[in-house]
């Protein structure tokens, strides 16, 4: 059954979590508003992660005021590439990826040049709140470029794939790999046309893939068989996601991570309102897993114990 076109009654039988129920029963109940800054503000998330010994992309600099924009060329002078993003952005909006710096000239993954005036205007738009939640004034984060792990060669087009894990009460319950495409302009954003591949919590193996909520077998730009994917460092990724629960104290959480070929797994950002498309990518609903965690009641499991429990009980082959 294709989740994206099923009737509401059929979706309920499949255990699909809808937006209203997610907002009321999970986000509203288990994500205290006072902690939202820990995940909505990427700079705060990065600082928390460093304090909790969780690896993140290198912080090159922060631009807080308009007059600081002209300092960016000096910041990135010795960098081969860099990323500029809004600290309070969402949905991948406002992220500028520069993969090549040559003699003061900047180039995007597709080879298109970004002239300094365009870069300055983009950062100015970030500061004005064009990309931030609620349009509030923001700051621009300048980060080190993530070096593409060759394990994903052919699975992503002109962009770094990321791994989304949904963590409920500290248990990783559902996973997805997001792969950039030509349609998504090199960004791993499903709404913009990236491919989502459901990943088995037990093994890190690809299960099912979609683009624009429609099942696909091959990457649209490289023709790679998507379900052949085996995500490396899987246990480490699960541990990082489970540890993030204690770091931010959010009961229903999305963790986004990447694999750098030199530094290994890195936490990219956290999300207090993770989207529901991960269910389509996995071709199954998430509610049975959430209900299973609820059935455990109060427990004193460590991060290691939660991860091992999840691998055993939430694997593709497990029966709930």
WOHUQUI-V974212 format. One record per residue. N is the residue number from 1. OMEGA is omega as a letter, one per 40 degrees, with the letter a starting at -180 (999 if undefined). Layout:
# WOHUQUI-V974212
n:omega
N:OMEGA
N:OMEGA
This chain:
# WOHUQUI-V974212
n:omega
1:i
2:a
3:a
4:a
5:a
6:i
7:a
8:a
9:i
10:i
11:i
12:i
13:i
14:i
15:a
16:i
17:i
18:a
19:a
20:i
21:i
22:a
23:a
24:a
25:a
26:i
27:a
28:a
29:a
30:i
31:a
32:a
33:a
34:a
35:a
36:a
37:a
38:a
39:a
40:i
41:a
42:i
43:i
44:i
45:a
46:a
47:i
48:a
49:i
50:i
51:a
52:i
53:i
54:a
55:i
56:i
57:a
58:i
59:i
60:a
61:i
62:i
63:a
64:a
65:a
66:a
67:i
68:a
69:a
70:i
71:a
72:i
73:i
74:i
75:a
76:a
77:a
78:a
79:i
80:i
81:a
82:i
83:i
84:a
85:i
86:a
87:a
88:i
89:i
90:i
91:i
92:a
93:i
94:i
95:i
96:a
97:i
98:a
99:a
100:i
101:a
102:i
103:i
104:i
105:a
106:a
107:i
108:a
109:a
110:i
111:a
112:i
113:i
114:a
115:a
116:a
117:i
118:i
119:i
120:a
121:i
122:a
123:i
124:i
125:i
126:a
127:a
128:i
129:a
130:a
131:a
132:i
133:i
134:i
135:a
136:i
137:a
138:i
139:i
140:i
141:i
142:a
143:i
144:i
145:i
146:a
147:a
148:i
149:a
150:i
151:a
152:i
153:i
154:a
155:a
156:a
157:i
158:i
159:a
160:i
161:i
162:a
163:i
164:i
165:i
166:a
167:i
168:a
169:i
170:a
171:i
172:a
173:a
174:a
175:a
176:i
177:a
178:a
179:a
180:a
181:i
182:a
183:a
184:i
185:i
186:a
187:a
188:a
189:a
190:a
191:a
192:i
193:i
194:i
195:i
196:i
197:i
198:a
199:i
200:i
201:a
202:a
203:a
204:a
205:i
206:a
207:a
208:a
209:i
210:i
211:a
212:i
213:i
214:a
215:i
216:i
217:a
218:i
219:a
220:a
221:a
222:a
223:i
224:i
225:a
226:a
227:i
228:a
229:i
230:a
231:i
232:i
233:a
234:a
235:i
236:i
237:i
238:i
239:i
240:i
241:a
242:i
243:i
244:i
245:a
246:a
247:a
248:i
249:i
250:a
251:i
252:a
253:i
254:i
255:i
256:a
257:i
258:i
259:i
260:a
261:i
262:a
263:a
264:a
265:i
266:i
267:a
268:i
269:i
270:a
271:i
272:a
273:a
274:a
275:a
276:a
277:i
278:i
279:i
280:i
281:i
282:a
283:i
284:i
285:a
286:a
287:i
288:i
289:i
290:i
291:i
292:i
293:i
294:a
295:a
296:a
297:i
298:a
299:i
300:a
301:i
302:i
303:a
304:a
305:i
306:i
307:i
308:i
309:a
310:a
311:a
312:a
313:a
314:i
315:a
316:a
317:a
318:i
319:i
320:999
